[in-house]
Amino acid sequence: MNQEFRKIARDGLWDNNIVFSQSIGLCPLLAVTGTATNGLGMGLATAAVMVVCNVLISHGRALIPPEIRIPIFVVLIAMVVTLVDMVMNAWLHEMHKVLGLFIPLIVTNCAILGRVEAFASRRPLAQSAADGLMMGLGFTLALVVLGAAREIVGAGTLFADAALLMGDSFAWLETVVIDPYRGFLLMALPPGGFLMLGFILAGKKLIDRRLAARQQRAMPIGDSLAENS
């Protein structure tokens, strides 16, 4: 059981990451990651939707007719997204204003429908909840990493306006990385998001290759020959 949960965690955070491995959800990724703060807010909202949807569908999968499961999944996801949108508007209003239309558009994120169809509708409740959490955290990680890279290069800051957008308790996140710094406007624009995402994806590929090579060297000779054949 622990091995299964470790695999779920590794898949969500790294091996099968929504952005870095599947290249899904690129629209909100590129649109809201001008700063790490925006990426964190969008990522946590998406993670909450993924966890709740996975739990609901896994819990009620025996009651869902297979012939109409996709429409039911879409309606359920839309309901959860609406609730998250209302909660953010009520308690994180400044963040809600910044993210704007992209919160309702979580409904159209293929990753959520894909996970409930491929995983939650076929697995027990605990595993489905863990999958939703890890996939959501993996998506959040991607948004924060891209947002942080763009913000540092573009403005020389990190988690700017965190206290204003997310509350005073997040003020400790605000950091000036480069002072003084005039900024690099391209990184704040969508083309900058494409460029930085390309660099990050290339970096992940290099890390994966090095990890695979290290694992290959650590394997016994017989196992290595069998795997290569």
N, C-alpha and C positions, 0 to 999 in steps of 0.2 A: 504493500500500500504506500509506504513512504517513497519507494522507488517511482511509483506512478505520479505522486505529487511533485517529486523532484523533476520528472520529465515535463510535467505541465508547466512548472515554473521556468525551466530552461527554454521551452518552446516559446512561451509568451514573452519572455524578456530578451531572448537572443536568437535561437535557432529558427523560429517561425514568427519573428517579430512582424507586426502588421505593416510597418513602414519599411524597415531595413531589409526584410526578407520577402514579403509579399507585395510590397509597393502598392498598398491599398490606403485609401483615406488621404491622398495627396492634396486634395482641394483645401480642406481646413488646415492641413499641415503647412502649406505654403502661404495661406492667407492670413493666419493669425499668429505666426511665429516671428513677428517683428521683434518681440521681446520674450525673454524666458518666462515672465509673469503671465503673459497671454497664453503661452504654450502650456503652462502648468494648469491654468484655469480650464482651458478647453480639454486637456487630457484627463483631468479628474472628473469633469462632467461626463465625458465619454466612458470612462472606467465605471462610474456609478451606473450608467445605463447598461453596460455590458454585464455587470454582476447581477443586477436586478432581473434583467431579461433572461439570463441563463438560469437563475434560480426558479423563476416562474415557469419557464417552459420545461425544465427538467422535472419540476414537481408535478406539472399537469400533463406530461407527455402522453400518458395512457388515455387521457380524455380527448386528445386532439385527433380528429379523423385525418389519416394520412393524405386523403384526396384534397383537402383544403388547408393543409398545414401552413403553406407559404402565406396566404392572405391572413391567417390568424397570427402568424409570427409578425407580419408587418404592422397589423393593428396593435398588437401588444407592444412592440417597440415604439410606435408612435405615441401610445399612451404614456409609457415611461418617460420618453423624451419630453413630452408636454409637462409632466410633473416636475422633472428636473429644471426645465425652463422657468416654470413658475417659482420654484424654490430659489433659483439664482436671482430672479427678478426681485424677490422679496428680501432676501438676506445678503445678496452680493450684487446690489443694483449697479454699482459702477463697473464691475466686471461684466455684468450682463449687457450694459450699454456698449462696451468695447467689443465684445464678441458678437453681439448683434444677431444677424441672420444665421450665423454658423451654428448656433445652438439648436434651433429647429432642424437644421440640415443634418444633424446627427442621425436622423431617421434614415437618410439615404446612404449612410456609411455601409459599404458592402461588408466590412469586417464583422459588424454586429449580426447581420442576417446570416452571414456565412458561419459564424461560430454557433449560433443557436440551431442552425440546420445540421451542421456537421458534427457538433459535439453535444450540446445541451439536450437535444431531442433524443439522444441515444445513450447518455451516460447518467449515473446516479447523481443525486443532488450535491453531495460534497465535492465531487470531482468537477461538476459543472460550475459551481460557485468559484472554485479555485481557478478554473480555466478563464472565466470571465474576469476575475481579479487580475490574473497575471497578464492576460492579453491587454486589459485596460491599462495596467501599469507599464507594460511594454510600449503601448501607444503614447502614454504620458511621457515616458523616458525619451522617446523619439522627438516629441514636440519640444520638450525642455532643452534637450541637447541642441537641436537645430535653432531654437529661439535664443539660447545662450550664445551660441557661436555667432549668429547674426547680430545680436545686440552688442557683444564685445567688439566685433570688428566695425560695426556700423556706428556705435555711439560711445564705446568705451565704458559702458556700465553693465551691470548684471542685476536682474530682477528689479528694474526701475519701476517706481510707483506701486510696489507690492503692497504697501500700507494703505494706499488710496483705493486700490482695486479689490483687495482681499481682506482688509481690516488691519488695525494697528498691531495685532499679534504677529503679523508677517513683516513688520518693519525691519527686523534683523537681517532679512534676506537682501535688502538693498545695498549694493556695493558699487563703488567707483573703481573700476579696474585700471583704466588709463586716465591719468590726470596730469596736465590738460590734454584734451584730444578734440579735434575739430569734427571728427566723424567721417564716415564713408557712406554716402547716401545710397549707393547701389544696394547695400545689404538690407536696407529697410524696404526695398521694393521687391515685387515678385521675382524679377530676374535674379536678384541676389539670393533668394530662397532656393531657386533651381541650382545655382552654382554651389552654394554651401551644401545642399543635399547631395549633390554629386560627389563632393569631396568626402562627406561622411560615409556614403555608400562604398566609395573606393577604399576608405580606411577599414571598414568592416570586412570587406573582401580580403584585404591583406591580413587582418587578424585571423580570419577563418582559415586562410591557407597556412599560416604559421602554426596555428593550433593543430590542424590536420597533419602537418609535417612532423610536429613534435609527437603526436600520438602514434604516427607511423613508426617513428624511430624507437618509441618505447615498447612497441609490440614485439613478441617473440618472432623469430625468423619464420617459423612454420606458419603462424597465423598471418604474418604479413604476406607471404607468398600465396596463401589461400585466398586472402582478400583481393590481391591484385589479379588473380586468375578469374 
